[in-house]
Each structure stands twice: as C-alpha cells, then as structure tokens.
Amino acid sequence: MTFLDRRDAGRQLAAALNESGHTPPPLVLGLPRGGVPVAFEVAQALGGELDVLVVRKLGVPWHPELAMGAIAGNGVCILNHDLIARLGVSQDRLDAIIADETRELKRREQAYRGTRPGPSIAGRRVILVDDGLATGATMQAAIEALREQAPRDLVVAVPVAAADSLAEIEQTADRVVCLQAPQHFMAVGQWYQTFGQTSDQEVMALLSQAAASRSPPAP
C-alpha cells in the first residue's frame, strides 16, 4: 500500500480509527510539520479539535535524518544513549544540538500558536498523529510530554511505521492504529507517491481552517 499524499493517508487513517462514536470528540494533535496534514483529515472526519504538539528530532550531526533522540515541551528529552556512544557523539556536540533544536521548537510554537494557549489535555481522549514512524524517537518524546498532562487515554495513529519502532510505541500508548508496518522499512517517504516538505504556512493554514470549521456560526 502506498498513499497518494498526506491528506489521502489521513482520510484512510480516520476510517481505520473508527472514533466517531466517542463523546466528546477527541483532541487530535499533529506532529509538525508533516503530521499536520494527516491530522487535519483525521480531525475533520472525527469532528475532533485539531492542534499541534511541537517535537524536534535530535539528528546525528553527519546524518541528520538519523535520530539519536528527540525533545518536546516541558523539558522532555529522549536520548538513545547506546547510539550516541556507538557513534562517538561528544557531550558538547550533543548539548549544542539540543540547544539549536530547543530554539527551533520555541520558534515553531510561537509561529503556530502565537498568544493562543495550548489545548487542555487533562482528562481528554487524545489522538497523536504523524505521517509515519521511522525510529519513533519524536513520537516517544510526544507521548512522554503528554503523559505529564494526564490525558484520559492516549492513541497514536500513523499511516506507516517501521515494525520495531511500532512495537516500542505499543508499549507506551494506550492504543496504536497503524495501516501498515513493513519489515523492510527504509524511510517514511517511500510509502507516499507525493511527499514534499510541509511548510510553516501550510501548518498555520490548516490550523486556521480547522478552527473555523468548529466555530459556531455568527448570529
């Protein structure tokens, strides 16, 4: 199975979630940037509130696509200590990468949310959405950040995932919905016909569109 694009993957994921009977509707959190178009379709189909949870991957310096950890808000930092030691990444280099990614995390939170407060998490059913799982580091950081805010239950929904990463996520989420978990997994993008980079502008436009669709009509 391949997906036409992220929006197509989101529609298929929404059908698999089968959450329409839940009251109140869930809070759907997309992981920017690529997870937001997927999450938008999920939220629209389920009548849920759409928002973002900004998480940043800590890439290996000479191979940025390979995650050696991830950070989220509230000071959450997940590190793959075995990989860091095996690759010989120094503490100074690691600290510099964490500092850079923390600045970018704060920039994106400001860009996407501005002065708008984050959504209320406590006691709610939350669906965390991304466009796929490779190492799963960013999703693990997202889960840890949300657990501190006491959601009622936490669902992870992705169109595609590496089988070993999916197994790890299943140990920490209350429920995981994944459309496919191929054994021979190289990159998330190989499962999409169109997998261009999602821009900040697209993220903000989707958030605005989702908020407008949930706003009551003017009297």
Secondary structure, DSSP 8 states (H G I E B T S, - for coil): --BSSHHHHHHHHHHHH--TT-SS--EEEE-TTTHHHHHHHHHHHHT-EEEE--EEEEEETTEEEEEEEEEESTT-EEE-HHHHHHHT--HHHHHHHHHHHHHHHHHHHHHHHTT------TT-EEEEE-S-BSS-HHHHHHHHHHHTT--SEEEEEEEEB-HHHHHHHHTTSSEEEEEE--SS---GGGGBS------HHHHHHHHHHHHHHHS----
